[in-house]
Amino acid sequence: MNILFLGDVVARSGRQVVRDRLPALKNKYSVDFTIVNGENAAHGKGITLKIYNEFMRAGVNAVTLGNHAFAKHEIIPMFDQCPNLIRPINMDHEHGNGYMIYQIGAKKLAVINVLGMAFMTGYEEEPVPALERLLDQISADIIIVDFHAETTAEKSIIMQHFKSRVTAVIGTHTHVQTADECIRDGCAYITDVGMCGPYDSILGRDTEEILKRYIAKEQTIYKPSSAKAILCGCLIEIDETTNRAAAITRIQIRPDER
Ligand code: FE2
């Protein structure tokens, strides 16, 4: 089984690059299931119903979130209408689901979203006990964890602690892809899968706006960059005889690259 994971989709150009590139990627890698992190999809923060529906039409199967999950108030009713929308398990237990289980052929695939705590706000429970409790409750053949966190060390901790119990730990949130993809005891891992969003920017945000804020100390309004997008993701290949990860391949397509 081949699972495609695309990193944090940021703003308009990020949504566009996913729509434009996903069909060819699915074809090239014989993808069985596609996950995208959509927590920055709407103007850089949060997600809307319209954007979720665009993802579904583009061929995405599951949309994970993160610290900006609740940035747009319309997210609350969306959870009833969007069965493939997954918020972190350790964030606002009142609304939505922290995981989903899908039947893919003979296999049960669980997609779980967890929020880190280092340099992060919004988590209501530490990630380790939250994930341990969930893993004790669910039954699935293949378990993919989107660990949405800031620091490299925390992501590595989660992978090392849970590698025997899950099939992949994919880091999201920093928007910068790391080159450390690996398989550890049958668990696929990358510290950060990177961003689908404006390439010539500051993590997807407008460069001039950030420079005014950081250097000139101006009070600015959040502005996503309108630059052309890079696409970042990874392909996780599952050995269906063992249900463990056999390979992880990093994907990065810069603007204007064929
Ligand atoms: Fe984030």
py3Dmol code that shows the C-alpha trace and the ligand (Angstrom):
import py3Dmol

protein = """\
ATOM      1  CA  MET A   1       0.000   0.000   0.000  1.00  0.00           C
ATOM      2  CA  ASN A   2       1.283   3.441  -0.929  1.00  0.00           C
ATOM      3  CA  ILE A   3       0.307   6.427   1.205  1.00  0.00           C
ATOM      4  CA  LEU A   4       1.013   9.972   0.058  1.00  0.00           C
ATOM      5  CA  PHE A   5       1.355  12.639   2.735  1.00  0.00           C
ATOM      6  CA  LEU A   6       1.490  16.295   1.639  1.00  0.00           C
ATOM      7  CA  GLY A   7       2.769  18.898   4.084  1.00  0.00           C
ATOM      8  CA  ASP A   8       1.041  21.969   5.364  1.00  0.00           C
ATOM      9  CA  VAL A   9      -0.970  23.596   2.581  1.00  0.00           C
ATOM     10  CA  VAL A  10      -0.524  27.354   2.899  1.00  0.00           C
ATOM     11  CA  ALA A  11      -2.892  29.860   1.311  1.00  0.00           C
ATOM     12  CA  ARG A  12      -4.030  30.180  -2.298  1.00  0.00           C
ATOM     13  CA  SER A  13      -0.885  29.116  -4.136  1.00  0.00           C
ATOM     14  CA  GLY A  14      -0.509  26.106  -1.842  1.00  0.00           C
ATOM     15  CA  ARG A  15      -4.052  24.987  -2.611  1.00  0.00           C
ATOM     16  CA  GLN A  16      -3.392  25.533  -6.299  1.00  0.00           C
ATOM     17  CA  VAL A  17      -0.222  23.435  -6.355  1.00  0.00           C
ATOM     18  CA  VAL A  18      -2.035  20.552  -4.664  1.00  0.00           C
ATOM     19  CA  ARG A  19      -4.861  20.712  -7.209  1.00  0.00           C
ATOM     20  CA  ASP A  20      -2.392  20.953 -10.104  1.00  0.00           C
ATOM     21  CA  ARG A  21       0.113  18.297  -9.029  1.00  0.00           C
ATOM     22  CA  LEU A  22      -1.886  15.700  -7.099  1.00  0.00           C
ATOM     23  CA  PRO A  23      -3.301  13.734 -10.061  1.00  0.00           C
ATOM     24  CA  ALA A  24       0.164  13.179 -11.562  1.00  0.00           C
ATOM     25  CA  LEU A  25       1.672  12.289  -8.183  1.00  0.00           C
ATOM     26  CA  LYS A  26      -1.061   9.728  -7.506  1.00  0.00           C
ATOM     27  CA  ASN A  27      -0.443   8.209 -10.885  1.00  0.00           C
ATOM     28  CA  LYS A  28       3.365   8.218 -10.635  1.00  0.00           C
ATOM     29  CA  TYR A  29       3.478   6.594  -7.189  1.00  0.00           C
ATOM     30  CA  SER A  30       0.358   4.375  -7.494  1.00  0.00           C
ATOM     31  CA  VAL A  31      -1.073   6.078  -4.436  1.00  0.00           C
ATOM     32  CA  ASP A  32      -3.802   4.264  -2.495  1.00  0.00           C
ATOM     33  CA  PHE A  33      -4.506   6.963   0.074  1.00  0.00           C
ATOM     34  CA  THR A  34      -3.676  10.682   0.312  1.00  0.00           C
ATOM     35  CA  ILE A  35      -3.388  12.755   3.485  1.00  0.00           C
ATOM     36  CA  VAL A  36      -2.801  16.517   3.525  1.00  0.00           C
ATOM     37  CA  ASN A  37      -2.239  18.809   6.466  1.00  0.00           C
ATOM     38  CA  GLY A  38      -4.718  21.623   5.860  1.00  0.00           C
ATOM     39  CA  GLU A  39      -4.399  23.748   8.972  1.00  0.00           C
ATOM     40  CA  ASN A  40      -2.941  26.746   7.094  1.00  0.00           C
ATOM     41  CA  ALA A  41      -5.003  26.362   3.941  1.00  0.00           C
ATOM     42  CA  ALA A  42      -7.341  29.342   4.437  1.00  0.00           C
ATOM     43  CA  HIS A  43      -5.327  32.560   4.123  1.00  0.00           C
ATOM     44  CA  GLY A  44      -2.532  30.964   6.167  1.00  0.00           C
ATOM     45  CA  LYS A  45      -4.606  30.079   9.243  1.00  0.00           C
ATOM     46  CA  GLY A  46      -7.345  27.470   9.545  1.00  0.00           C
ATOM     47  CA  ILE A  47      -9.578  25.883   6.950  1.00  0.00           C
ATOM     48  CA  THR A  48     -13.042  26.565   5.492  1.00  0.00           C
ATOM     49  CA  LEU A  49     -15.765  24.244   4.206  1.00  0.00           C
ATOM     50  CA  LYS A  50     -15.129  25.426   0.645  1.00  0.00           C
ATOM     51  CA  ILE A  51     -11.441  24.528   0.892  1.00  0.00           C
ATOM     52  CA  TYR A  52     -12.144  21.156   2.503  1.00  0.00           C
ATOM     53  CA  ASN A  53     -14.502  20.357  -0.384  1.00  0.00           C
ATOM     54  CA  GLU A  54     -11.823  21.451  -2.873  1.00  0.00           C
ATOM     55  CA  PHE A  55      -9.399  18.996  -1.275  1.00  0.00           C
ATOM     56  CA  MET A  56     -11.940  16.190  -1.518  1.00  0.00           C
ATOM     57  CA  ARG A  57     -12.608  16.978  -5.202  1.00  0.00           C
ATOM     58  CA  ALA A  58      -8.848  17.030  -5.841  1.00  0.00           C
ATOM     59  CA  GLY A  59      -8.590  13.436  -4.593  1.00  0.00           C
ATOM     60  CA  VAL A  60      -7.481  13.925  -0.987  1.00  0.00           C
ATOM     61  CA  ASN A  61      -8.752  11.259   1.436  1.00  0.00           C
ATOM     62  CA  ALA A  62      -7.964  12.791   4.844  1.00  0.00           C
ATOM     63  CA  VAL A  63      -7.200  16.328   6.042  1.00  0.00           C
ATOM     64  CA  THR A  64      -5.237  16.756   9.268  1.00  0.00           C
ATOM     65  CA  LEU A  65      -4.936  19.982  11.256  1.00  0.00           C
ATOM     66  CA  GLY A  66      -2.775  21.543  13.990  1.00  0.00           C
ATOM     67  CA  ASN A  67      -2.436  24.512  16.285  1.00  0.00           C
ATOM     68  CA  HIS A  68      -4.519  26.715  13.930  1.00  0.00           C
ATOM     69  CA  ALA A  69      -7.331  24.142  13.682  1.00  0.00           C
ATOM     70  CA  PHE A  70      -9.821  26.449  15.343  1.00  0.00           C
ATOM     71  CA  ALA A  71      -8.634  29.724  13.761  1.00  0.00           C
ATOM     72  CA  LYS A  72     -11.840  30.010  11.696  1.00  0.00           C
ATOM     73  CA  HIS A  73     -15.053  29.755  13.728  1.00  0.00           C
ATOM     74  CA  GLU A  74     -16.811  27.916  10.922  1.00  0.00           C
ATOM     75  CA  ILE A  75     -14.680  24.864  11.794  1.00  0.00           C
ATOM     76  CA  ILE A  76     -17.090  23.893  14.597  1.00  0.00           C
ATOM     77  CA  PRO A  77     -20.118  23.006  12.410  1.00  0.00           C
ATOM     78  CA  MET A  78     -17.730  21.678   9.747  1.00  0.00           C
ATOM     79  CA  PHE A  79     -16.841  18.692  11.909  1.00  0.00           C
ATOM     80  CA  ASP A  80     -20.386  17.361  11.425  1.00  0.00           C
ATOM     81  CA  GLN A  81     -20.194  17.795   7.643  1.00  0.00           C
ATOM     82  CA  CYS A  82     -16.601  16.776   6.973  1.00  0.00           C
ATOM     83  CA  PRO A  83     -15.955  13.142   7.940  1.00  0.00           C
ATOM     84  CA  ASN A  84     -12.352  13.267   6.752  1.00  0.00           C
ATOM     85  CA  LEU A  85     -11.348  16.302   8.808  1.00  0.00           C
ATOM     86  CA  ILE A  86      -9.083  15.350  11.726  1.00  0.00           C
ATOM     87  CA  ARG A  87      -8.034  17.728  14.505  1.00  0.00           C
ATOM     88  CA  PRO A  88      -5.305  16.972  17.053  1.00  0.00           C
ATOM     89  CA  ILE A  89      -6.359  14.348  19.638  1.00  0.00           C
ATOM     90  CA  ASN A  90      -5.053  16.556  22.433  1.00  0.00           C
ATOM     91  CA  MET A  91      -6.967  19.693  21.437  1.00  0.00           C
ATOM     92  CA  ASP A  92     -10.621  20.620  22.128  1.00  0.00           C
ATOM     93  CA  HIS A  93     -12.141  17.229  22.824  1.00  0.00           C
ATOM     94  CA  GLU A  94     -15.597  18.810  22.514  1.00  0.00           C
ATOM     95  CA  HIS A  95     -15.473  19.125  18.755  1.00  0.00           C
ATOM     96  CA  GLY A  96     -14.531  16.788  15.934  1.00  0.00           C
ATOM     97  CA  ASN A  97     -12.348  13.704  15.868  1.00  0.00           C
ATOM     98  CA  GLY A  98      -8.644  13.290  16.586  1.00  0.00           C
ATOM     99  CA  TYR A  99      -8.409  10.234  14.350  1.00  0.00           C
ATOM    100  CA  MET A 100     -10.251   8.342  11.636  1.00  0.00           C
ATOM    101  CA  ILE A 101     -10.112   4.693  10.649  1.00  0.00           C
ATOM    102  CA  TYR A 102     -10.487   3.790   6.968  1.00  0.00           C
ATOM    103  CA  GLN A 103     -11.013   0.430   5.320  1.00  0.00           C
ATOM    104  CA  ILE A 104      -8.547   0.139   2.407  1.00  0.00           C
ATOM    105  CA  GLY A 105      -9.049  -3.258   0.797  1.00  0.00           C
ATOM    106  CA  ALA A 106      -8.463  -5.810   3.552  1.00  0.00           C
ATOM    107  CA  LYS A 107      -6.615  -3.337   5.790  1.00  0.00           C
ATOM    108  CA  LYS A 108      -7.745  -0.922   8.455  1.00  0.00           C
ATOM    109  CA  LEU A 109      -5.807   2.345   8.210  1.00  0.00           C
ATOM    110  CA  ALA A 110      -5.848   4.788  11.130  1.00  0.00           C
ATOM    111  CA  VAL A 111      -4.906   8.443  10.593  1.00  0.00           C
ATOM    112  CA  ILE A 112      -4.135  10.273  13.837  1.00  0.00           C
ATOM    113  CA  ASN A 113      -3.291  13.941  14.412  1.00  0.00           C
ATOM    114  CA  VAL A 114      -1.365  14.976  17.550  1.00  0.00           C
ATOM    115  CA  LEU A 115      -0.156  18.410  18.662  1.00  0.00           C
ATOM    116  CA  GLY A 116       3.253  18.916  20.254  1.00  0.00           C
ATOM    117  CA  MET A 117       3.881  21.008  23.358  1.00  0.00           C
ATOM    118  CA  ALA A 118       7.367  22.534  22.965  1.00  0.00           C
ATOM    119  CA  PHE A 119       7.046  26.199  21.868  1.00  0.00           C
ATOM    120  CA  MET A 120       3.408  25.403  21.068  1.00  0.00           C
ATOM    121  CA  THR A 121       0.066  26.654  22.329  1.00  0.00           C
ATOM    122  CA  GLY A 122      -3.367  25.101  22.184  1.00  0.00           C
ATOM    123  CA  TYR A 123      -2.727  21.589  23.498  1.00  0.00           C
ATOM    124  CA  GLU A 124      -4.964  20.454  26.363  1.00  0.00           C
ATOM    125  CA  GLU A 125      -3.030  17.313  27.207  1.00  0.00           C
ATOM    126  CA  GLU A 126       0.562  16.231  26.721  1.00  0.00           C
ATOM    127  CA  PRO A 127       1.044  14.305  23.485  1.00  0.00           C
ATOM    128  CA  VAL A 128       2.483  11.072  24.953  1.00  0.00           C
ATOM    129  CA  PRO A 129      -0.373  10.150  27.337  1.00  0.00           C
ATOM    130  CA  ALA A 130      -2.954  11.295  24.784  1.00  0.00           C
ATOM    131  CA  LEU A 131      -1.492   9.053  22.071  1.00  0.00           C
ATOM    132  CA  GLU A 132      -0.878   6.127  24.437  1.00  0.00           C
ATOM    133  CA  ARG A 133      -4.520   6.195  25.529  1.00  0.00           C
ATOM    134  CA  LEU A 134      -5.780   6.319  21.957  1.00  0.00           C
ATOM    135  CA  LEU A 135      -3.528   3.473  20.804  1.00  0.00           C
ATOM    136  CA  ASP A 136      -4.847   1.349  23.689  1.00  0.00           C
ATOM    137  CA  GLN A 137      -8.395   1.981  22.437  1.00  0.00           C
ATOM    138  CA  ILE A 138      -8.214   1.567  18.682  1.00  0.00           C
ATOM    139  CA  SER A 139      -7.604  -1.423  16.466  1.00  0.00           C
ATOM    140  CA  ALA A 140      -5.961  -0.851  13.072  1.00  0.00           C
ATOM    141  CA  ASP A 141      -3.453  -2.625  10.827  1.00  0.00           C
ATOM    142  CA  ILE A 142      -1.647   0.522   9.721  1.00  0.00           C
ATOM    143  CA  ILE A 143      -1.358   3.678  11.832  1.00  0.00           C
ATOM    144  CA  ILE A 144      -0.150   6.999  10.427  1.00  0.00           C
ATOM    145  CA  VAL A 145       0.530   9.805  12.925  1.00  0.00           C
ATOM    146  CA  ASP A 146       0.738  13.454  11.847  1.00  0.00           C
ATOM    147  CA  PHE A 147       2.729  14.942  14.723  1.00  0.00           C
ATOM    148  CA  HIS A 148       2.274  18.703  14.461  1.00  0.00           C
ATOM    149  CA  ALA A 149       5.109  20.225  16.457  1.00  0.00           C
ATOM    150  CA  GLU A 150       7.802  22.877  16.451  1.00  0.00           C
ATOM    151  CA  THR A 151      11.000  21.211  17.590  1.00  0.00           C
ATOM    152  CA  THR A 152      13.085  18.511  15.978  1.00  0.00           C
ATOM    153  CA  ALA A 153      13.792  16.869  19.337  1.00  0.00           C
ATOM    154  CA  GLU A 154      10.137  16.502  20.320  1.00  0.00           C
ATOM    155  CA  LYS A 155       9.327  14.912  16.980  1.00  0.00           C
ATOM    156  CA  SER A 156      12.190  12.450  17.369  1.00  0.00           C
ATOM    157  CA  ILE A 157      11.034  11.621  20.907  1.00  0.00           C
ATOM    158  CA  ILE A 158       7.543  10.772  19.689  1.00  0.00           C
ATOM    159  CA  MET A 159       8.889   8.568  16.900  1.00  0.00           C
ATOM    160  CA  GLN A 160      11.317   6.702  19.181  1.00  0.00           C
ATOM    161  CA  HIS A 161       8.689   6.160  21.882  1.00  0.00           C
ATOM    162  CA  PHE A 162       5.914   5.006  19.545  1.00  0.00           C
ATOM    163  CA  LYS A 163       7.856   3.388  16.669  1.00  0.00           C
ATOM    164  CA  SER A 164       6.844  -0.154  17.641  1.00  0.00           C
ATOM    165  CA  ARG A 165       3.151   0.761  17.868  1.00  0.00           C
ATOM    166  CA  VAL A 166       2.629   2.899  14.752  1.00  0.00           C
ATOM    167  CA  THR A 167       3.527   2.644  11.073  1.00  0.00           C
ATOM    168  CA  ALA A 168       4.623   6.233  10.481  1.00  0.00           C
ATOM    169  CA  VAL A 169       5.291   9.441  12.391  1.00  0.00           C
ATOM    170  CA  ILE A 170       5.225  12.364   9.984  1.00  0.00           C
ATOM    171  CA  GLY A 171       6.258  15.749  11.370  1.00  0.00           C
ATOM    172  CA  THR A 172       4.388  18.858  10.277  1.00  0.00           C
ATOM    173  CA  HIS A 173       4.178  22.568  11.263  1.00  0.00           C
ATOM    174  CA  THR A 174       7.618  24.096  10.593  1.00  0.00           C
ATOM    175  CA  HIS A 175       6.993  24.375   6.811  1.00  0.00           C
ATOM    176  CA  VAL A 176      10.648  23.480   6.140  1.00  0.00           C
ATOM    177  CA  GLN A 177      11.268  19.976   4.839  1.00  0.00           C
ATOM    178  CA  THR A 178      13.993  18.011   6.607  1.00  0.00           C
ATOM    179  CA  ALA A 179      16.237  15.495   4.818  1.00  0.00           C
ATOM    180  CA  ASP A 180      16.174  12.871   7.573  1.00  0.00           C
ATOM    181  CA  GLU A 181      13.505  10.501   6.284  1.00  0.00           C
ATOM    182  CA  CYS A 182      14.149   6.993   7.572  1.00  0.00           C
ATOM    183  CA  ILE A 183      12.640   3.709   8.669  1.00  0.00           C
ATOM    184  CA  ARG A 184      13.104   2.830  12.342  1.00  0.00           C
ATOM    185  CA  ASP A 185      11.964  -0.676  13.307  1.00  0.00           C
ATOM    186  CA  GLY A 186       9.321  -0.628  10.571  1.00  0.00           C
ATOM    187  CA  CYS A 187       8.134   2.896  11.362  1.00  0.00           C
ATOM    188  CA  ALA A 188       8.524   5.571   8.670  1.00  0.00           C
ATOM    189  CA  TYR A 189       9.671   8.933   9.968  1.00  0.00           C
ATOM    190  CA  ILE A 190      10.530  12.437   8.812  1.00  0.00           C
ATOM    191  CA  THR A 191      11.058  15.309  11.239  1.00  0.00           C
ATOM    192  CA  ASP A 192       9.152  17.693   8.999  1.00  0.00           C
ATOM    193  CA  VAL A 193       7.538  16.917   5.681  1.00  0.00           C
ATOM    194  CA  GLY A 194       7.590  20.595   4.618  1.00  0.00           C
ATOM    195  CA  MET A 195       4.995  22.875   3.069  1.00  0.00           C
ATOM    196  CA  CYS A 196       2.813  23.121   0.007  1.00  0.00           C
ATOM    197  CA  GLY A 197       2.823  26.879  -0.214  1.00  0.00           C
ATOM    198  CA  PRO A 198       4.524  30.103  -1.329  1.00  0.00           C
ATOM    199  CA  TYR A 199       8.177  29.321  -2.001  1.00  0.00           C
ATOM    200  CA  ASP A 200       9.767  32.809  -2.011  1.00  0.00           C
ATOM    201  CA  SER A 201       8.327  33.806   1.355  1.00  0.00           C
ATOM    202  CA  ILE A 202       8.932  33.432   5.076  1.00  0.00           C
ATOM    203  CA  LEU A 203       7.336  30.062   5.845  1.00  0.00           C
ATOM    204  CA  GLY A 204       4.493  31.006   3.484  1.00  0.00           C
ATOM    205  CA  ARG A 205       3.987  34.468   4.910  1.00  0.00           C
ATOM    206  CA  ASP A 206       4.612  37.659   2.948  1.00  0.00           C
ATOM    207  CA  THR A 207       8.288  38.640   3.237  1.00  0.00           C
ATOM    208  CA  GLU A 208       7.784  42.426   3.293  1.00  0.00           C
ATOM    209  CA  GLU A 209       5.108  42.170   5.955  1.00  0.00           C
ATOM    210  CA  ILE A 210       7.357  40.098   8.203  1.00  0.00           C
ATOM    211  CA  LEU A 211      10.368  42.373   7.689  1.00  0.00           C
ATOM    212  CA  LYS A 212       8.294  45.420   8.655  1.00  0.00           C
ATOM    213  CA  ARG A 213       7.163  43.622  11.763  1.00  0.00           C
ATOM    214  CA  TYR A 214      10.504  42.117  12.772  1.00  0.00           C
ATOM    215  CA  ILE A 215      12.907  44.944  11.923  1.00  0.00           C
ATOM    216  CA  ALA A 216      10.845  48.158  11.876  1.00  0.00           C
ATOM    217  CA  LYS A 217       8.563  46.944  14.719  1.00  0.00           C
ATOM    218  CA  GLU A 218       5.458  47.944  12.796  1.00  0.00           C
ATOM    219  CA  GLN A 219       2.102  46.466  13.783  1.00  0.00           C
ATOM    220  CA  THR A 220       1.209  44.531  10.661  1.00  0.00           C
ATOM    221  CA  ILE A 221      -1.724  42.387   9.647  1.00  0.00           C
ATOM    222  CA  TYR A 222      -1.008  38.763   8.836  1.00  0.00           C
ATOM    223  CA  LYS A 223      -0.533  38.435   5.087  1.00  0.00           C
ATOM    224  CA  PRO A 224       0.168  35.193   3.262  1.00  0.00           C
ATOM    225  CA  SER A 225       2.597  35.433   0.387  1.00  0.00           C
ATOM    226  CA  SER A 226       1.211  35.278  -3.139  1.00  0.00           C
ATOM    227  CA  ALA A 227       4.414  33.737  -4.530  1.00  0.00           C
ATOM    228  CA  LYS A 228       4.306  30.547  -6.565  1.00  0.00           C
ATOM    229  CA  ALA A 229       4.217  27.424  -4.461  1.00  0.00           C
ATOM    230  CA  ILE A 230       6.605  24.631  -3.666  1.00  0.00           C
ATOM    231  CA  LEU A 231       5.053  21.200  -3.081  1.00  0.00           C
ATOM    232  CA  CYS A 232       6.484  19.061  -0.285  1.00  0.00           C
ATOM    233  CA  GLY A 233       5.450  15.628   0.838  1.00  0.00           C
ATOM    234  CA  CYS A 234       6.487  12.038   1.219  1.00  0.00           C
ATOM    235  CA  LEU A 235       5.428   8.624   0.041  1.00  0.00           C
ATOM    236  CA  ILE A 236       5.150   5.855   2.629  1.00  0.00           C
ATOM    237  CA  GLU A 237       5.278   2.316   1.262  1.00  0.00           C
ATOM    238  CA  ILE A 238       3.660  -0.310   3.471  1.00  0.00           C
ATOM    239  CA  ASP A 239       4.576  -3.995   3.396  1.00  0.00           C
ATOM    240  CA  GLU A 240       1.134  -5.566   3.570  1.00  0.00           C
ATOM    241  CA  THR A 241       2.481  -8.882   4.838  1.00  0.00           C
ATOM    242  CA  THR A 242       3.810  -7.231   8.012  1.00  0.00           C
ATOM    243  CA  ASN A 243       1.783  -3.961   8.023  1.00  0.00           C
ATOM    244  CA  ARG A 244       5.067  -2.143   8.646  1.00  0.00           C
ATOM    245  CA  ALA A 245       6.668   0.647   6.637  1.00  0.00           C
ATOM    246  CA  ALA A 246       9.056  -0.634   3.981  1.00  0.00           C
ATOM    247  CA  ALA A 247      10.213   2.714   2.574  1.00  0.00           C
ATOM    248  CA  ILE A 248       9.729   6.448   2.798  1.00  0.00           C
ATOM    249  CA  THR A 249      10.508   8.722  -0.131  1.00  0.00           C
ATOM    250  CA  ARG A 250      10.771  12.471   0.219  1.00  0.00           C
ATOM    251  CA  ILE A 251       8.979  14.533  -2.443  1.00  0.00           C
ATOM    252  CA  GLN A 252       9.800  18.155  -3.196  1.00  0.00           C
ATOM    253  CA  ILE A 253       8.756  20.036  -6.337  1.00  0.00           C
ATOM    254  CA  ARG A 254       9.791  23.656  -6.595  1.00  0.00           C
ATOM    255  CA  PRO A 255       7.868  26.208  -8.690  1.00  0.00           C
ATOM    256  CA  ASP A 256       8.287  25.846 -12.455  1.00  0.00           C
ATOM    257  CA  GLU A 257       9.868  22.404 -11.987  1.00  0.00           C
ATOM    258  CA  ARG A 258       8.391  19.717 -14.192  1.00  0.00           C
TER     259      ARG A 258
END
"""
ligand_1 = """\
1
FE2
Fe 1.017 24.731 12.631
"""
view = py3Dmol.view(width=600, height=400)
view.addModel(protein, "pdb")
view.setStyle({"model": 0}, {"cartoon": {"style": "trace"}})
view.addModel(ligand_1, "xyz")
view.setStyle({"model": 1}, {"stick": {}})
view.zoomTo()
view.show()
